């Protein structure tokens, strides 16, 4: 609807083009909308070349709208990136000072050639890298290494204990403390029975030496 309103407004202001151009050829106000042929979406910023007037160039706006001054019978070339070129010829029998047209452009698909990327410059470089390639271990080999005696011993010495192990160790320590709370110390220097046995051995030794003498 807004395009129709714009075109109507332009038509009201094109009376000045009713005059003839120098040379006797009439001028017309050529206006229109450029859309995609498949989707009917507008094609913005299309370049318009008047091939009949020294390749004079114009440009449509971002809404695909254009309005240029041309002569009846002029050939216009429409071009845009991603679209095929479209040629429009203004009819020679146009009697009015204005002419409108809906220009539809066909999108163009460009197929680029396939590119093969080789990481090695020569076969010799590939052979060298292939022979030095280290193949990663599979799941079975990783499990075997993790369950080896060396690996388990290393984990025992270096891995921190979890909460269960700490709780069990504290429980055993509390049990040992409770059992040894009322027991006589096992250190010989603090044990009176050990001192008595030592004195008995000393006296027995002195007695045996006297008898031998």
C-alpha positions in Angstrom: 0.0 0.0 0.0 2.8 2.4 0.9 4.5 1.7 -2.5 1.2 2.6 -4.3 1.0 5.9 -2.3 4.6 6.7 -3.2 4.0 6.1 -6.9 0.9 8.2 -6.9 2.8 11.1 -5.2 5.5 10.9 -7.8 3.0 10.9 -10.6 1.5 14.2 -9.4 4.9 15.8 -9.5 6.1 14.7 -12.9 4.3 17.4 -15.0 7.6 19.1 -15.7 8.7 16.1 -17.7 6.0 16.7 -20.3 8.4 18.9 -22.2 10.6 17.5 -24.8 14.3 17.1 -24.4 16.7 19.1 -26.6 16.8 17.1 -29.8 13.1 16.5 -30.1 12.8 13.3 -28.0 10.3 13.2 -25.3 11.1 12.5 -21.6 9.2 10.2 -19.3 9.4 9.6 -15.6 10.1 5.9 -15.3 9.4 4.5 -11.8 8.9 1.1 -10.2 9.7 -1.5 -7.6 12.4 -4.2 -7.9 11.5 -7.6 -6.3 12.8 -11.1 -6.2 11.1 -13.3 -8.8 10.7 -16.3 -6.5 9.9 -14.7 -3.2 8.5 -11.3 -4.1 10.8 -9.7 -1.5 12.3 -6.3 -2.5 15.8 -6.3 -3.9 17.7 -3.2 -2.4 20.4 -1.0 -4.0 20.1 -2.3 -7.5 22.2 -0.6 -10.1 20.3 0.6 -13.2 22.3 1.4 -16.4 20.6 3.2 -19.2 22.4 1.6 -22.2 20.6 3.9 -24.6 22.0 7.1 -22.9 25.8 6.7 -22.7 25.5 4.0 -19.9 24.2 6.5 -17.4 23.8 4.8 -14.1 21.2 5.1 -11.3 20.5 3.2 -8.1 17.4 2.0 -6.4 17.0 2.6 -2.7 17.0 0.1 0.2 13.3 -0.6 -0.4 13.9 -1.5 -4.1 12.2 1.7 -5.3 13.6 3.7 -8.3 12.5 6.7 -10.3 14.5 8.0 -13.2 14.2 10.2 -16.2 14.5 8.4 -19.6 13.2 8.4 -23.2 10.6 6.1 -24.7 12.5 3.2 -26.2 15.5 3.3 -23.9 17.0 0.0 -22.8 17.7 -0.3 -19.0 20.0 -2.9 -17.5 19.3 -4.0 -13.9 22.2 -5.6 -12.0 22.7 -6.6 -8.3 25.0 -8.9 -6.4 23.6 -12.4 -6.2 21.1 -11.8 -9.0 21.1 -12.3 -12.8 21.0 -9.2 -14.9 17.5 -8.1 -16.1 16.9 -5.9 -19.2 13.8 -3.7 -19.4 12.9 -1.6 -22.5 10.6 1.4 -22.1 7.9 1.1 -24.8 8.3 3.5 -27.6 4.5 4.2 -27.8 4.3 5.7 -24.3 2.2 8.8 -24.7 2.1 9.8 -21.0 4.8 11.7 -19.2 5.1 8.8 -16.7 5.6 5.1 -17.0 5.7 2.5 -14.2 6.8 -1.2 -14.1 7.4 -3.9 -11.6 10.9 -5.3 -12.3 11.5 -8.9 -11.1 15.0 -10.3 -10.8 16.1 -13.9 -10.6 18.5 -14.9 -7.8 21.6 -16.4 -9.1 23.4 -19.4 -7.5 27.1 -19.5 -8.0 28.8 -22.9 -7.6 32.4 -22.6 -6.7 34.9 -25.4 -7.7 35.8 -27.8 -4.9 39.1 -27.2 -3.2 41.1 -30.0 -1.8 43.4 -29.2 1.1 46.5 -31.3 1.7 48.4 -30.8 5.0 51.6 -32.2 3.5 53.5 -30.7 0.6 55.0 -34.0 -0.6 54.5 -37.7 -0.2 57.8 -37.9 1.6 56.6 -35.5 4.3 53.4 -37.6 4.7 55.4 -40.8 5.0 57.7 -39.3 7.6 54.8 -38.0 9.8 52.9 -41.2 9.4 55.8 -43.4 10.6 56.3 -41.1 13.6 52.6 -41.1 14.5 51.7 -42.2 18.0 48.4 -44.0 18.1 46.3 -43.2 21.1 45.4 -46.0 23.6 42.0 -47.6 23.4 39.7 -48.1 26.4 41.0 -51.5 27.1 44.7 -50.4 27.2 43.8 -47.4 29.4 42.0 -49.7 31.9 44.9 -52.1 31.9 47.4 -49.3 32.7 45.1 -47.9 35.5 44.8 -51.3 37.1 48.5 -52.2 37.1 50.3 -52.8 40.4 52.5 -49.8 39.8 49.6 -47.5 39.1 47.7 -48.7 42.2 50.7 -48.3 44.4 51.3 -44.8 43.2 47.7 -43.9 43.8 47.8 -45.3 47.4 50.8 -43.1 48.2 49.8 -39.9 46.5 46.0 -39.8 46.3 44.3 -38.2 49.3 42.0 -40.3 51.4 38.3 -40.0 51.0 35.8 -39.3 53.8 35.1 -43.0 54.3 38.8 -43.9 54.9 39.3 -41.0 57.2 36.2 -41.9 59.2 37.4 -45.6 59.5 40.9 -44.5 60.6 39.5 -42.2 63.3 37.1 -44.9 64.5 40.0 -47.4 64.9 42.1 -44.8 66.7 39.3 -44.1 69.2 38.9 -47.8 69.8 42.6 -48.3 70.6 42.6 -45.3 72.9 39.6 -46.7 74.8 41.2 -50.2 75.2 44.6 -48.9 76.4 43.2 -46.2 78.7 43.6 -48.3 81.9 46.6 -50.5 80.8 50.1 -50.2 82.3 52.5 -48.4 80.0 54.5 -50.9 77.9 57.7 -48.6 78.0 60.3 -50.5 80.2 61.6 -47.4 81.9 58.1 -46.6 83.1 57.1 -50.1 84.0 57.8 -51.0 87.8 57.6 -54.7 87.0 60.4 -54.3 84.5 62.5 -52.5 87.2 61.9 -55.4 89.7 62.9 -58.0 87.1 66.1 -56.0 86.4 67.0 -55.8 90.0 66.4 -59.5 90.4 68.7 -60.3 87.5 71.4 -58.0 89.0 71.2 -59.7 92.4 71.3 -63.1 90.9 74.4 -62.2 88.9 76.2 -61.0 92.0 75.4 -64.2 93.9 76.6 -66.4 91.1 79.9 -64.5 90.9 80.5 -64.9 94.6 79.9 -68.7 94.5 82.3 -69.1 91.6 85.0 -67.2 93.6 
